[in-house]
Amino acid sequence: MISFVASLTPLLWLASGCASGQSAQKPATDAASAALSLAEGPGVYITTSQAVPVHRDVHAACAVDIFFGKGMTPRDVLADSYVGFVQSMNFYSLQYSGGSTADHDHVIVGDTRITGGRGDGYNINADDVKARGEDIRTILDGVGTVRFNKDFFNEYCALLRRLGIRGDVIANVQSGTLEELMWKIEQARARRVIFGMEQNLASNAKVFPDGKAYRQKIEEWISAVKRRYPEVICVIDAAPVFVAKPRAVEWNRQISGMAGDEARLYMWDKDLTIWSDDWTANQKAMDQIFSTTLPGWLQTFAQQFPDKKVAVCQWGLKPKTPLYNTMGACIYIARFYQFLLDYNKRNNNRIGYACYMSLKSLNRGDGVVLNHAAALQQCGKLFEREGQLADLRVNGLAGISGTAVICDQQVMLLLVNVTGSEVQVPVVVRDGKPVTETFEVQSLFAASALSQQVQQQNRRQERISLPPYSVNVVSY
């Protein structure tokens, strides 16, 4: 866990590659004295002896509704500018379609393998909608009534190919078919299948009156998927473990032990805390989230689903709060990644998947890009290649936490400064030896934590300097 006190133990993680060679040994007395002196001083201390592979599946994003802008105006997600924008965040996979949209979207089996196709939009069927007691003119803001002249699933698959990554597909378990799901898996080269979102809600009770009905249908689908695609990860739809409502509790009891590899758990900020205009209060709230609340949720999840890993199918920040789109939000995003990586290192990758919600919120095609995107770009640099996660200790530098990557002798540190003061890092020590290379410091920062005027700067430094309220990627 990450705790911003005078002596911290956040994590370090390393990208693939061997450690650098050992330098000539000094006399034992001098070496011991130097090591003791370094251990007592303020700085960043890296230990690689217990490094483990980085689980990159925790760096995914949801592609729902990226295909159109305001006023349902079609948007070209295959334009070089947009592909480059998504590429800059280095997501390991993209999810389709997302949330309640997955209860309505269809695919055209056997359709073209390139952009275009015979379908249109999400291929929402008016009869399916009516059977659920809904109106196609109003559900999902009426997207099913708009003619886009392109099939969103085909666009999604084309985007995956441009990015060179795999998909995470959500099965339409309400009105879709198993044949459609198989087509989704094949075309998206799916890494995982999520068998519905929030099926425990009363709005889905016609198909799934309880967890037993869900289990009966979905176990048959999982069995079929595993026979054809045994390597695909199957995610079942659990109710929130932090909700004490009778239907949610009973739902989880009824699906516990069913087939599948992972189970869903949302980690939205709105369910974790209430943000305020006071940054000190927000810092305390973040400390509570990462030290107590989320570990508590995950412990409850492990008790209810001991045979399943956690699939965080949605996480992020809801709009219209004092923190949204501020530097503080960027800090929250970086700390969230630190939590995911640190927790997984200590718990054998118990969090199998985490998906940021959503790509559309970052860039709606109107020329405005959220500051959250810059934070995801910073964090995403660490997921660009295979990696290993080791240990990092911050000593004597209050308010600093971090992660790091080593690949082919290159080291990258993700260092977060939550304080209003510039912080000098006197020394970086790796496996008992001080690092003497020049550092390249890429900083995301603002004059105040709740400012939306977020800036970026790149510097080369002999000694690391972290601006106030900043998310930094340091490489050497």
N, C-alpha and C positions, 0 to 999 in steps of 0.2 A: 504494500500500500504506500501511497505517496503522502507525506506529511510535511508541511512547510514549517520546519523548526530549524534551530541552529545546526542540528546534525540530522541529515536525511539519508534514507536508503531507497531512492528510486532505482530504476533499472537502466541497464545498458543493453542495447541489442546490436548485433553485428551482422553485416551482410556477408555472403559466402566468400571464402578465401582463407588462406593460411595466415597465421600470425607472423609478424616480422621476425627476422632472425635475431638471435641473442647477441648482444655486444660482449666485448671482452670483459671478463670478471675483474672486479677490484679486490684488493685485500679484504678479508672477511670482516675485520674490525671497522674499516672505513665504510663498507657496504651496509653493515648493520646499523652504524651510526646514522648514515644518510637515510636509510629506510625509516628509522625511528623518527628522525626529524621531519621527513615528509609526511609520515602518518599523523603527526601531531598538528600539522599546519593546515590552514584553510585551502580548499581546492577540490578538484574532481578526481576521484580515484576509481579506476577501471580494473576489474578482475575478470579474466577470461577462462579461468580453470573449469568453471561449471557452465560454459556456454551451451545453449540449446538452439536448434533451428527456429527461425522466426516463422510463425504461422501466418502467412500472408492473406488468408481468407478473411481476416478481420478488417481488411481494407477494400470494401466494396461500396457500390452506390446504386440507388434505385433510378431507373430510367422512365418512370411513369410521367406521362404528359409532356415530355421534352419535344414532342413532334409538332407542337403548335404553340403560338404565343397568345398575347392578349386578343380577345375577340375571336378566339378559335381560328386565328390566321395560321395556315400551314407554315411550317418552319423546316428548313433544309438541315437536318442533323448530320448530313454527309458533306456539308461544305467544309473546306479545309480549315476555316477559322474555328468552327465549332469542334471538329475532330481534334484540332490542336489544343483547344481549351480543355476538353475532357482528358486528352493524353497527358496534359501537364500535371495531373493529379495522380497518375500511375495506379489507377484502381486495378485490382486483381481480377474483378469480375463486375458485371452489371446485371441488375435484377429487372425482370419484366413480368407482369406489367406493374403491379404494386397495389397494395391495400385493397379496398373494396372494388376497384376496377377489375381485379382478377375474377370477381364473381360474375362478370358480364362479358369479358373479352373472349373472342373466338379466333381461330386461325383457319386458313383455307388449306386443308391437307392436300399435298401434291402440287401446291402452287409454285410459282417461279422461285428460284434460289437467289435471284438478284432483286434489287430495289424495284418497286412497282407492285405488280401482281393484280389478281382479280378481286382482291378484297379492298375494303376501305376503312380507314381508321382502326378502331378496335373490333370491328365487325359485330357490333352489338345487335342482338336479335330482339325485335319488339315483342315477339310472342314470349320469349324467355322472361323478359322484364315484366310483362303483364302477368305471367304465371306466378311471379313473386309478389304480386300486388303492388307493383311500382309503375311509374309512368316514364316512358323513354324520353319524354320532353323535359323531365326535371332531374332524373338521376344523373349523377356525375356532371352536373351543370349542363345537361343536354348535349353532351358530346356525341351521343349516338344518333343525333338528328342532323349532324353536320357532314357535308360531303368534302372529304379532304383530297380525293383522287390519289391516294396512296395507302398501302397497307402498313400500319404501324409495326406489326411484328416483322415484316420483311425489312423495314427500315432499321429496326433494332438489330436484326441479324447482320445486315450490311455494315452497321456501325461496329459491331463486335469484330467483324473481319478487318475493318480498317484499323481498329485498335490492337488487334492481335491477341484478344482475350476471350474467355469463355463466358457463357451466360449462367444466370440463376433464374429459373423459370417458375412462375407460380401456376399451379394447376387450377383451372376453373372447375372446382369440385361441386359447384351448384348446378350449372347448366351445360358444362362442357362434357367432352367425351374422352375416354382413354385414348382413342385414336388421335384426337387433337393433341393430347399431352405428349404422346410419342413423337409426333411431328415437331412439337416445340423442342423436345430434348435433342432430336437429331439436328435440326436446323441451327439451334443456338449452341451446339456442342456443350450442352448444359453440364455444369459441375454439380449442381444440386437442383432438386425439385422441392418446392415448398407447397405442401398440400393444403392450400387455403390460408386465409388470414381472418382472424376474429370470427371463426365459424361458431363460436360459443354464444355470440350475440343473438338476441331475440329475433332480429331481422332475418336471420338464417335458419330459424327454427322449423320452417316448413320442410326443408330437406333434412336437417339435423336437429330433431327435437331434443336430443341429448347426446352425450359423449359416446354412448353405446352405438347409436346409429352412425355417428361419424367413424368410429372405429371399424365397424363392420364393412362399410364401403371403402374406406381408405386403405385398410390392410389388403384388400383385394387389388387395389391399384398399385400399392407398393410392391406386392408380390410380382405383378406383371412387369413393372418397371425394372425390378432387380433381375428378372429372368433375361430381359433383353439388354439392359445396361447395368451390370452388377457394380460398376465403379461409381455410379451416380449416388450422391448423398441425398437421403430422403428426410425431409423435415416435416414433422407433424405439428398440428396447430393446437398448442396449449392455450388455455386461458391465462391471463396475467396472474402470476403467483403472489403478487402483492395485493390482490383484490379479494376481499372476504365475502363477496356476494355469494349466496347459496348456489346459483347456477354455475358460477365460475369454479367454485370449490368442487362441486359434484362432477362437473365436466372433467376436471383434471384427475379426479379419482377414477373415473370410468375409462379414461384413455391411458392411464399409467400402465406401463408394461407392454403397450402395443408395439407392433413392428415400427421400424424407423431408426435413424441414426442420430437425429437432432430434434429438438423441440423449440418452438418459437417463444421468444421473450422480447418485448419492446423495451427500450431504454430511453424514452423521451424525457427531456428536462422538465416538462410540465408535471410529470408523475414523481419527480425527484425532489423538487423544491419550488419556491416562489422567489423570483429574482426581485431585487429592490434597486433604488437609486443610490444605495450606499455600497461602495466597492468592498469595504471591510466586511460588511455583512455577507456579500456575495462570495468573498474568499472563504469565510467560515462555512457557508452553504456548500461550496465545492469540496472543502475538506471533509464535511459530513458525508457527502455523496460518495466520495471515493474511499473513505476509511470505514464507513459504517453501512450506509444504505445499500449500495450495490453489492458489497459482500454479503449482506443479509439476504437480499433477493436471491443471490446465487446459491446460498446455503439452503434456502427453502426450496429452490428449484432442484437441487441435488437430492433433497429428501423425497420430493414428489416424483422425480424422474431420474433415479439413480443410474439407469442404463443409457441415458441420453446426454449428448453434448448440447450446449446452448447455442441456438441460432438467434442472434440479435437481428431480426429481420427489418427493424427500423430503429434508428437512433438519430438524434439531432436536437435542434432548438426550434421551438415554436415561435412564430412572429408575435409582435405586439407586446413585448416585454422590455423592461429597461436594459436588458443585456443583449438583445437581438441586434446583430450586425455591428457590434462594437468590438473594440480591442479585447474587452473581457470575454466576449464570445469566442474569439480566436484562441485565447488562453484556455477556455473551457474545452475546446476541441482538442488542443494539444494535450491537455491533462487527461482527457478521455482516452486518447491513444496510449498514453503512458499507463493508465489503469489496465486497459485490455492486455497490453504486452506483459506487464508485471504480473497480473493475475494468471495469465496463461503460463508464464514461466514457473510459477509456484504450484500450478494445478494441472500440469500435463495437457495444456491446450483445451481446457474444459469449455472455453468459449470457441466453438467451432467456426463461427461466422458472425460478422457484423457488417451491416449495410447502412450507409449514411442516407438519410431521407431529406431532400431528394436533389438530383441533378438540376431539375427545372428551377428550384428555388434559388440556385446559385446564379443562374444566367437565363433570363426569360426572353432574350433576344431584343430587348428594348434599349440596349446600350448601357444598362446598369448591371454591374457584377457585384454580388455580395462580398463583403470582407471575409465571410466564411470560406470562400473559394481560395483566398490567399493562404489561410491557415491549412486547408486541405492540401494545397500545393506544397507547403513547407513539410507537413507530416508525410506526404506522399513520396518525397524524395527518398525516404528511408525504405520504401517498399518497391523500389524500382527493380531490384534483383533479389535473388535468393539471399538469405541471411542467417545469422546466428545471434541469439540473444544471450548476453552475459550480464554481469552485475556492475552497477555503478553506485558509488557513494559520494554524496556531496557533504563536505565537512566545513563547518564554520561559515557558510554562505546562506544566510536566512532568506527564504523565499525563492530558492533556485531548485529546480528538479530537472531531470534529463533522461534521454535515451541516446544510443549511439550505434553506428554502423561501421563495420570494417569489411572492405572488399578489395582484393588485389592490392593490399597495402594502403588503400585509402580508408580513412576514418571519417565518419560523419556523426556529429553529436546534435541531438535535438535538445536544446536547453531553454527552459521557460523561466522568465523572471516576472513574478507577480507583484513586485514591489514598485514603488514610485521613485526608486533611486537607481542610478546606474551601478552595476555590480562588476567589479574586476575579479577575474578568476586568477589567483596568483600562480597556480600550477595545475597541470593535468598530468596525472601519474597512471601509467598502464603497467599492471603486473609488477609494481614496485619500482618502475623506472620513469623518471620525468620525461615528458614529451618536449622536444626542443624545436620541432618544426614550426614554420610560419603558418598561422591559421587564416583561413578564409571564412569570414563571418557574414552570413546572410540574415538580416534581421527584419522582422515584421513588428512594428511598434507604433505607439501613439502617445500623445502628451498626457492623456488620462485613460484610465481603464474603461470608462464608459463613453469615450469618444468614438465617433464613426470615421474620423479623419485618420485612417490607418495608413502608415507609410512603409516603404521598403528601402533598404540600403544594403550595399555589399562593401565590405572592407577587408583588407589584409592586415593582420595584426600579429605582433610578436607575443602579446599577452591578450587573452580573450577579455573583451569588454561587452557586457550585455546592457542594452538600453533599458530604461524604465518601461514597465508594462510591455514585455516583448516575448515573441516566439522566435527562436534563433536556430539556424542550421549552421553548425561550425564544422568545417572539413579541413583535413590536412593530409 
